[in-house]
Amino acid sequence: MIKLNIHEAKTHLSRYLDKLKKGETIILCKHNEPVAEIRGLPAPLSRKRPIGLAKGQFTIPDSFFEPLPEDLIKAFSGQSE
């Protein structure tokens, strides 16, 4: 854990970015009193998700493709009573 006063953080934040990436936490202080915490974000996925992960696990009924009832359409558009 790194403690920084706000002035130092504003001036030298780019110096600490690599440490944040590695999992370090920065505590921001104002007059040496902690006021905030900065943490790095988790690394993004290194590869794209494959298509069809749930293939064969469920089926979509034919009724899914039928038009919605009129009262439901009105409810979605804010026209219901």
DSSP file (Angstrom, degrees, kcal/mol; ACC not computed):
  #  RESIDUE AA STRUCTURE BP1 BP2  ACC     N-H-->O    O-->H-N    N-H-->O    O-->H-N    TCO  KAPPA ALPHA  PHI   PSI    X-CA   Y-CA   Z-CA
    1    1 A M              0   0    0      0, 0.0     2,-0.5     0, 0.0    25,-0.2   0.000 360.0 360.0 360.0 133.2    0.0    0.0    0.0
    2    2 A I  E     -a   26   0A   0     23,-2.9    25,-3.6     2,-0.0     2,-0.5  -0.931 360.0-152.7-111.8 130.8    1.3    3.4   -1.0
    3    3 A K  E     +a   27   0A   0     -2,-0.5     2,-0.4    23,-0.2    25,-0.2  -0.915  20.6 174.2-104.9 127.0    0.2    6.6    0.8
    4    4 A L  E     -a   28   0A   0     23,-2.7    25,-2.9    -2,-0.5     2,-0.2  -0.987  29.8-128.4-131.1 139.4    0.3    9.8   -1.2
    5    5 A N  E  >  -a   29   0A   0     -2,-0.4     4,-2.3    23,-0.2     3,-0.3  -0.563  36.9-109.6 -76.9 154.9   -0.8   13.3   -0.5
    6    6 A I  H  > S+     0   0    0     23,-1.9     4,-2.7     1,-0.2     5,-0.2   0.869 116.7  54.0 -57.2 -42.3   -3.1   14.7   -3.2
    7    7 A H  H  > S+     0   0    0      1,-0.2     4,-1.9     2,-0.2    -1,-0.2   0.927 110.7  46.0 -59.9 -45.2   -0.5   17.2   -4.5
    8    8 A E  H  > S+     0   0    0     -3,-0.3     4,-2.7     1,-0.2    -1,-0.2   0.893 112.3  51.4 -64.9 -39.7    2.1   14.4   -4.9
    9    9 A A  H  X S+     0   0    0     -4,-2.3     4,-1.1     1,-0.2    -2,-0.2   0.916 110.3  48.4 -64.3 -42.9   -0.4   12.2   -6.6
   10   10 A K  H  < S+     0   0    0     -4,-2.7    -1,-0.2    -5,-0.2    -2,-0.2   0.872 117.5  42.6 -63.7 -36.2   -1.4   14.9   -9.1
   11   11 A T  H  < S+     0   0    0     -4,-1.9    -2,-0.2    -5,-0.2    -1,-0.2   0.865 130.1  20.8 -78.9 -37.4    2.2   15.6   -9.9
   12   12 A H  H >X S+     0   0    0     -4,-2.7     3,-1.4    -5,-0.2     4,-0.6   0.072  76.5 123.2-125.2  23.8    3.5   12.1  -10.2
   13   13 A L  H >X S+     0   0    0     -4,-1.1     3,-1.5     1,-0.3     4,-0.6   0.869  72.6  61.8 -57.9 -38.4    0.6    9.8  -10.8
   14   14 A S  H >4 S+     0   0    0      1,-0.3     3,-0.6     2,-0.2     4,-0.4   0.798  96.6  61.0 -60.7 -26.7    2.1    8.4  -14.0
   15   15 A R  H <4 S+     0   0    0     -3,-1.4     4,-0.3     1,-0.2    -1,-0.3   0.781 106.3  46.7 -66.7 -26.4    5.0    7.1  -12.0
   16   16 A Y  H <X S+     0   0    0     -3,-1.5     4,-2.0    -4,-0.6    -1,-0.2   0.498  84.1  91.5 -97.3  -5.0    2.6    4.9  -10.0
   17   17 A L  H <X S+     0   0    0     -4,-0.6     4,-2.3    -3,-0.6     5,-0.2   0.892  85.6  51.8 -61.5 -41.5    0.6    3.4  -12.9
   18   18 A D  H  > S+     0   0    0     -4,-0.4     4,-1.4     1,-0.2    -1,-0.2   0.888 109.0  51.3 -62.5 -37.6    2.8    0.3  -13.3
   19   19 A K  H  4>S+     0   0    0     -4,-0.3     5,-2.5     1,-0.2    -1,-0.2   0.882 108.6  51.5 -66.8 -36.8    2.6   -0.4   -9.5
   20   20 A L  H ><5S+     0   0    0     -4,-2.0     3,-1.7     1,-0.2    20,-0.4   0.910 106.6  54.1 -64.0 -41.4   -1.2   -0.2   -9.8
   21   21 A K  H 3<5S+     0   0    0     -4,-2.3    -1,-0.2     1,-0.3    -2,-0.2   0.833 105.0  55.0 -60.7 -32.1   -1.2   -2.7  -12.7
   22   22 A K  T 3<5S-     0   0    0     -4,-1.4    -1,-0.3    -5,-0.2    -2,-0.2   0.413 130.4 -92.2 -84.8   2.8    0.7   -5.1  -10.5
   23   23 A G  T < 5S+     0   0    0     -3,-1.7    -3,-0.2     1,-0.3    -2,-0.1   0.445  76.2 144.9 106.3   0.1   -1.9   -5.0   -7.8
   24   24 A E      < -     0   0    0     -5,-2.5    16,-0.6    -6,-0.2     2,-0.4  -0.352  38.9-140.0 -69.8 153.6   -0.6   -2.2   -5.6
   25   25 A T  E     - B   0  39A   0     14,-0.1   -23,-2.9    -2,-0.0     2,-0.5  -0.934   6.7-150.5-116.1 139.5   -3.1    0.1   -3.8
   26   26 A I  E     -aB   2  38A   0     12,-2.6    12,-3.2    -2,-0.4     2,-0.6  -0.939   2.5-155.7-111.2 130.0   -2.7    3.8   -3.4
   27   27 A I  E     -aB   3  37A   0    -25,-3.6   -23,-2.7    -2,-0.5     2,-0.4  -0.922  13.8-146.8-101.5 118.4   -4.2    5.6   -0.5
   28   28 A L  E     -aB   4  36A   0      8,-2.5     7,-3.3    -2,-0.6     8,-1.5  -0.719  18.5-167.4 -86.6 133.6   -4.8    9.3   -1.2
   29   29 A C  E     -aB   5  34A   0    -25,-2.9   -23,-1.9    -2,-0.4     2,-0.5  -0.907  19.3-155.3-122.9 148.6   -4.4   11.6    1.7
   30   30 A K  E >  S- B   0  33A   0      3,-2.5     3,-1.2    -2,-0.4   -25,-0.1  -0.983  92.3 -12.2-120.7 116.6   -5.3   15.2    2.4
   31   31 A H  T 3  S-     0   0    0     -2,-0.5    -1,-0.2     1,-0.2   -26,-0.0   0.907 131.3 -56.7  55.3  43.7   -3.1   16.7    5.1
   32   32 A N  T 3  S+     0   0    0      1,-0.2    -1,-0.2    -3,-0.1   -27,-0.0   0.589 113.5 119.9  64.9  14.8   -2.0   13.1    5.9
   33   33 A E  E <  S-B   30   0A   0     -3,-1.2    -3,-2.5     0, 0.0    -1,-0.2  -0.947  70.3-115.8-107.2 123.5   -5.6   12.0    6.5
   34   34 A P  E     +B   29   0A   0      0, 0.0    -5,-0.3     0, 0.0     3,-0.1  -0.326  44.5 159.0 -60.2 133.3   -6.8    9.2    4.2
   35   35 A V  E     +     0   0A   0     -7,-3.3     2,-0.3     1,-0.4    -6,-0.2   0.543  59.0  10.7-127.9 -19.8   -9.6   10.2    1.9
   36   36 A A  E     -B   28   0A   0     -8,-1.5    -8,-2.5     2,-0.0     2,-0.4  -0.986  56.1-137.7-157.9 163.6   -9.7    7.8   -1.0
   37   37 A E  E     -B   27   0A   0     -2,-0.3     2,-0.5   -10,-0.2   -10,-0.2  -0.992  11.2-158.8-129.8 136.5   -8.2    4.6   -2.4
   38   38 A I  E     +B   26   0A   0    -12,-3.2   -12,-2.6    -2,-0.4     2,-0.3  -0.965  14.8 176.9-116.6 128.7   -7.0    3.9   -5.9
   39   39 A R  E     -B   25   0A   0     -2,-0.5   -14,-0.1   -14,-0.2     2,-0.1  -0.944  30.4-110.7-127.3 150.4   -6.8    0.3   -7.2
   40   40 A G        -     0   0    0    -16,-0.6   -19,-0.1   -20,-0.4     3,-0.1  -0.403  34.7-113.3 -73.1 155.9   -5.9   -1.0  -10.6
   41   41 A L        -     0   0    0      1,-0.1    -1,-0.1    -2,-0.1   -18,-0.1  -0.577  37.5 -95.0 -85.7 152.8   -8.5   -2.7  -12.8
   42   42 A P        -     0   0    0      0, 0.0    -1,-0.1     0, 0.0   -21,-0.0  -0.349  50.7 -93.6 -64.6 150.9   -8.4   -6.4  -13.6
   43   43 A A        -     0   0    0    -22,-0.1     3,-0.1     1,-0.1    -3,-0.0  -0.364  45.0-109.4 -63.7 141.4   -6.7   -7.3  -16.8
   44   44 A P        -     0   0    0      0, 0.0    -1,-0.1     0, 0.0    -3,-0.0  -0.272  47.8 -77.8 -67.5 160.6   -9.0   -7.6  -19.8
   45   45 A L        -     0   0    0      1,-0.1     4,-0.0     2,-0.0     3,-0.0  -0.320  36.2-141.7 -58.4 139.2   -9.7  -11.0  -21.3
   46   46 A S  S    S+     0   0    0     -3,-0.1     2,-0.3     1,-0.1    -1,-0.1   0.669  80.4  29.3 -81.3 -16.1   -6.8  -12.1  -23.4
   47   47 A R  S    S-     0   0    0      3,-0.0     2,-0.1     0, 0.0    -1,-0.1  -0.961  88.3 -98.3-140.8 159.4   -9.0  -13.7  -26.1
   48   48 A K        -     0   0    0     -2,-0.3    -2,-0.1     1,-0.1     0, 0.0  -0.413  44.4-102.7 -74.2 150.8  -12.5  -13.3  -27.4
   49   49 A R        -     0   0    0     -2,-0.1    -1,-0.1     1,-0.1     2,-0.1  -0.541  41.3-113.4 -71.3 137.3  -15.3  -15.5  -26.1
   50   50 A P    >   -     0   0    0      0, 0.0     3,-0.6     0, 0.0     2,-0.3  -0.392  29.8-111.0 -71.1 150.4  -16.1  -18.3  -28.6
   51   51 A I  T 3  S+     0   0    0      1,-0.2     4,-0.0     2,-0.1     0, 0.0  -0.584  95.4  31.5 -79.4 140.7  -19.5  -18.3  -30.3
   52   52 A G  T >   +     0   0    0     -2,-0.3     3,-1.4     2,-0.0    -1,-0.2   0.763  62.4 150.0  89.1  27.5  -22.0  -20.9  -29.3
   53   53 A L  T <  S+     0   0    0     -3,-0.6    -2,-0.1     1,-0.3    -1,-0.0   0.826  80.1  39.5 -61.0 -31.7  -21.0  -21.6  -25.7
   54   54 A A  T >> S+     0   0    0      2,-0.0     3,-2.4     3,-0.0     4,-0.5   0.202  81.7 147.3-104.1  15.9  -24.6  -22.5  -24.8
   55   55 A K  T <4 S+     0   0    0     -3,-1.4     4,-0.1     1,-0.3    -4,-0.0  -0.290  74.1   8.7 -57.3 128.6  -25.4  -24.5  -27.9
   56   56 A G  T 34 S+     0   0    0      2,-0.4    -1,-0.3     1,-0.0     3,-0.1   0.398 101.3 101.2  84.0  -2.5  -27.8  -27.3  -27.2
   57   57 A Q  T <4 S+     0   0    0     -3,-2.4     2,-0.3     1,-0.2    -2,-0.1   0.697  91.3   5.0 -88.5 -19.8  -28.5  -26.2  -23.6
   58   58 A F     <  -     0   0    0     -4,-0.5    -2,-0.4     2,-0.0     2,-0.4  -0.982  64.1-137.0-155.5 162.9  -31.8  -24.7  -24.3
   59   59 A T        -     0   0    0     -2,-0.3    -4,-0.0    -3,-0.1     0, 0.0  -0.942  17.4-129.4-124.6 149.5  -34.3  -24.2  -27.1
   60   60 A I        -     0   0    0     -2,-0.4     5,-0.0     2,-0.0    -2,-0.0  -0.863  28.6-129.9 -97.5 121.6  -36.3  -21.1  -28.1
   61   61 A P    >   -     0   0    0      0, 0.0     3,-1.7     0, 0.0     4,-0.3  -0.329  17.6-117.5 -70.2 154.5  -40.0  -21.8  -28.5
   62   62 A D  G >  S+     0   0    0      1,-0.3     3,-1.4     2,-0.2     4,-0.3   0.795 111.4  69.5 -60.3 -28.5  -41.8  -20.7  -31.7
   63   63 A S  G >  S+     0   0    0      1,-0.3     3,-1.1     2,-0.2    -1,-0.3   0.713  82.8  73.6 -65.0 -19.0  -44.0  -18.4  -29.6
   64   64 A F  G <  S+     0   0    0     -3,-1.7    -1,-0.3     1,-0.2    -2,-0.2   0.840  96.6  48.7 -60.7 -32.8  -40.9  -16.2  -28.9
   65   65 A F  G <  S+     0   0    0     -3,-1.4    -1,-0.2    -4,-0.3    -2,-0.2   0.459  88.8 104.2 -90.4  -1.9  -41.1  -14.9  -32.5
   66   66 A E  S <  S-     0   0    0     -3,-1.1    -3,-0.0    -4,-0.3     0, 0.0  -0.469  85.3 -90.6 -76.8 152.8  -44.9  -14.1  -32.4
   67   67 A P        -     0   0    0      0, 0.0    -1,-0.1     0, 0.0     3,-0.1  -0.266  46.3-106.4 -60.6 148.9  -45.9  -10.4  -32.0
   68   68 A L        -     0   0    0      1,-0.1     5,-0.0    -3,-0.1    -4,-0.0  -0.417  41.3 -93.3 -72.4 151.7  -46.3   -9.1  -28.5
   69   69 A P    >>  -     0   0    0      0, 0.0     4,-1.9     0, 0.0     3,-0.6  -0.334  34.9-116.5 -62.6 149.5  -49.9   -8.5  -27.2
   70   70 A E  H 3> S+     0   0    0      1,-0.2     4,-2.4     2,-0.2     5,-0.2   0.866 113.3  55.0 -58.0 -40.9  -51.1   -5.0  -27.7
   71   71 A D  H 3> S+     0   0    0      1,-0.2     4,-1.7     2,-0.2    -1,-0.2   0.843 108.1  49.8 -65.1 -31.8  -51.4   -4.3  -23.9
   72   72 A L  H <> S+     0   0    0     -3,-0.6     4,-2.0     2,-0.2    -1,-0.2   0.884 109.0  51.4 -72.2 -39.2  -47.7   -5.3  -23.4
   73   73 A I  H  X S+     0   0    0     -4,-1.9     4,-1.7     1,-0.2    -2,-0.2   0.921 110.5  49.4 -61.6 -43.9  -46.6   -3.0  -26.2
   74   74 A K  H  <>S+     0   0    0     -4,-2.4     5,-3.0     1,-0.2     6,-0.7   0.889 108.4  53.7 -63.1 -38.9  -48.5   -0.1  -24.6
   75   75 A A  H ><5S+     0   0    0     -4,-1.7     3,-0.9     4,-0.2    -1,-0.2   0.896 108.4  49.3 -64.0 -39.1  -46.9   -0.9  -21.3
   76   76 A F  H 3<5S+     0   0    0     -4,-2.0    -1,-0.2     1,-0.2    -2,-0.2   0.841 112.4  47.9 -68.4 -32.2  -43.4   -0.7  -22.8
   77   77 A S  T 3<5S-     0   0    0     -4,-1.7    -1,-0.2    -5,-0.2    -2,-0.2   0.391 118.1-110.2 -91.4   5.1  -44.2    2.6  -24.5
   78   78 A G  T < 5S+     0   0    0     -3,-0.9    -3,-0.2    -4,-0.4    -4,-0.1   0.662  87.9 114.9  81.2  16.2  -45.7    4.1  -21.3
   79   79 A Q      < +     0   0    0     -5,-3.0    -4,-0.2    -6,-0.2    -5,-0.1   0.377  42.3 112.7-100.6   3.2  -49.3    4.2  -22.5
   80   80 A S              0   0    0     -6,-0.7    -8,-0.0    -5,-0.1    -9,-0.0  -0.349 360.0 360.0 -77.3 160.3  -50.7    1.6  -20.1
   81   81 A E              0   0    0     -2,-0.1    -1,-0.1     0, 0.0    -6,-0.0   0.434 360.0 360.0 -90.6 360.0  -53.2    2.7  -17.5
